Amino acid sequence: MTNDSDLLAEAARWLETGDSVRRDLGGPGPVSYQTSTASHAVLTWTNAAFNRSVMLYDEARSLVDSRKLFVAPIVVRAFLENVGMLALFLEELQVAVDSEEGRVRELAVTFLNHSFWKNREFKNPVAPDDIFLTPAAREKYGTKRPKVPQPTQMVAALDRLLRRNVPSLSTDLAVGFYGPLSEWTHPSQTSITYAFTALGEIIPVPTSGGPVQHASSLMHSMAWCLAQIGVATVIRQLILDLTTDLSSTADAAGSSH
């Protein structure tokens, strides 16, 4: 039967897995905004999104090490959504590259301009020109409403990626861990009643393995999520490989004219 010690031991292994990946990455580098070609647009979005994953990882690890268990889940949740966004972009990019270069650039520009705020404004804008749009977004959208995926769609994309590469997985791990993090992030029973009253000390979390303490369950969830920094690096490399192939194809097409 699973107990607190088992969960914390596995959490420690996952954290070390993530840290070993992070040590090899170095610091996030500057990213210039370029969208003139499909490859430029893809690289701009990918490098910026990956930088955000790395920085969120660093902040989350600092909070976990400081045992700030009521703040850490917020940052870990944002980190997992960011890795999910990378997975969703890769998924859609793999489809787009089989089409045409214009479709790839359009996809990258769409992701570069994701905005829940702009999405709301576009529903009934009083003055479309007052809405902040990058030049590439204005070129693509005009005054149309941009596409905005929901966070759950991003996390689900990460699960699809994991299942494709690890066929033995029988459950949606990312979505499964995302749920408990959300409970700690929102002002819910978990983050208020259990966390700040005596109930948290006497009512354990029911799991498939047995009852465990809420703090141990939270550490376990956060550790698995942070270990996905390794998946983020793989996704980034797959995107870069696709971009290289795209550039080679474009160069070949240009030299044939």
N, C-alpha and C positions, 0 to 999 in steps of 0.2 A: 504494500500500500504506500502510495506517495505521501511523504511528509514534508515539513518545512525544510529540513536539511537537504532532502533530495532536490527540491526545487531550487534552493539557493546554490547548491553545487552545480546544477546544470546552468543556472544563470551565470555563474562565475566563468564557466567554460565558454558560454556564448559571448560574454563581454571580452574575454581574452581573444576570441576569434575576431571580433570586430576591431579590437585594438591592434592586432597584428597586421590587419589590412591597412588601418589608418596610419600606422608608423611608416609604411612604404609610400604614402601618397604625397607627403610634403604639404606645403601651404597652398591654399587656393591662389591661382594666378589671375591677373587682370584679363578681362574679356572685352574685346571691342565689339561694338554693335555694327554688324555688316549683314546686309540682306540682298546684295546685288545679284548673287547667284543662289541656286538651290543649296549648294554645298556651304556657302557662307552662312546662309540663314540657319541651316541645320547645326553647324558648328557653334554659332552664336548662342542658340537656345541650349544646346547640350552642355557646353562648357559652363554657362551661367547656372543651369539647373544642377549640374554636378557640384559646382562650388557651394551652392546652397545646401546640398546634402552633407558635404564635408563640414561646413560651419555649424549646421544643426547638430551633427554628430558630436562635435567638440563641446558645444554648450550642454548637450544632454549628458554626456559623460561626466562633465564637471558637476552637474546637479546630482547625478546618481552617486558619485563619489562623496558628495557633501551630505548625502542622505536627505536631500530636500524632496521628499517623496510626494509633495503636493504641487510642486512646480515642474518637476522632471517629466511627468507624463504628458504635459502640454507640449513640451519641446520634442519628446520622443514621437508623439502622435504626428506632429508637423513633419518630422524626419521621415516617418513611414509613408505619409502622403506624398512627400517629395520623391522618394524612391518609386512609389507607385506611378507617379507622373512620368518618370523616366521610362518605366515599363510600358505605359500606355503609348508614349511617343514612339518607342521602338516598334511596338505592335502595328501602329498605323503607318510608320515609315516603311516597314517591310512590305506592306501592301502598295504604298505609293511608288516605291522604286520600280515596281513592275509596270507602272503606267508611263508617265513622262516627267521630265525635269520640272515643268511648270507645276505639276501636282505636288511634287516634293517641296518646292519653295512655298507653295500655298499652305501646305501642312505646317511647315516650320513657322511661317508668319502667324498662323492661327495660334500656335502654342506660345509664341512670343507675346501675343496680345491677349491671352486669357485674362479676364477680369470680371469678377462677379459684380463689381460696381458699374463698370461700363455696360455689362449685360443688362442691368436694371435700367440704366439711363437710356439705352437704345430702345427700350420698349415704347417710350413716348418722349423723345428728347425735345426740349423747348428750342434749343439751338444746337444742332449737331456739331457745329464748329467749335463749341465750347468744351466738348468732350475731348480729353487728352487722347490723341491718337498718334502713334509713330507714323512716319511717312509710309512705311511698308504696309501698316494697317489701313491707312486711309486709301492707299492704292487698291488694297484687296477688298475692303468692306464698304467704302463710301459711307453711307449712313445706315448700313444694314447691321443687324444684331450679330455679334461674334459668338462663336461656339464656346461654351464653358462646361467642361466635365465636372461632375460632382466628386467630392473626395472618395466616396465609396466606390465609384467607378475606377479611380486610380488604384486603390488598394486591390480591387478585384483583378485588375490587369496584372499586378504583381503575382497574384495567385496563379493566374493562367500561365505566366512565364515559368513559375516554379514547377507547375505540373508538367509542362512540356519538356522540361529538362530533368525532372525527377519523377518518372512515371509511377513510382511506388507510393507517392503522396496520395493519400485517400481523403484528405480534408483540406479546406481552405485555411491555411495557417495564418496568412496575413489578415484576412477578414476576422478570423478567430481571435487573434491577439489585439486587433484594432478595437473590438467591442469593449473589452475591459479597460483599455486606455481611455476610451471615450467616456466611460462611466466615471473615471477619476478626473477627467477634464471638465465634465459638466457639473453643475451644482446639483448632484443627484444623491440618492440614498447612500451610495457607496462613499462619495467624497465628503458628505456632511455627517449623516447619522452614524455610519460605521467608523469614519476616520476621527471624529471629534467627540464621541461619546463612549461610555463604557461598553456599548454593544460591540465595538470594534475589538475589544479584548476578549470577549466571551463567545462571539459568534464567528466561527471560522467560515471560509469560503468553500462551498461544496464543489468538488471536482470529480472527474471520472476515477481518480486514484484514491480519493479520500478527502477529508477536511484539512484545509491549510489556513494559515493566517493571511489576512488581507495584504499585509505588507510583503509577505513572501510571494504571494501570487502576483502582485504588482511588479516586483523586481524581476520575476520570471518573464512576464510579458514584455517589459521594457528591454531586457537583455536580448530576447529573441529578435525584437524589432531592430535593435542597434547592430546586431550581427549582420543585418542585410546591407551594411555598407559594402560588404564583399559583392553582393548582387549588383549594387549600384555601379561598382567599378567594371563589372562584366558587361552590364548594359551599355555603359559609356563606350567601351571598346567595340562592342557590336555596332553601335551607331557610327563610330568613327570608321570602322571597316566598310560599312555601307556607303558612307560619304566618300571614302577614297575610291570605291568602285564607281560611284556616280560621277566623280570628277574625271576619272579615266575615260568613262564613256563619253562625257561631254567634250573632252579634249580630242578624242578620236573622231567624234562627229565634226568638230570644228576643223580639224586638219584635212578632212576628206572634201571640204568645199574649196 
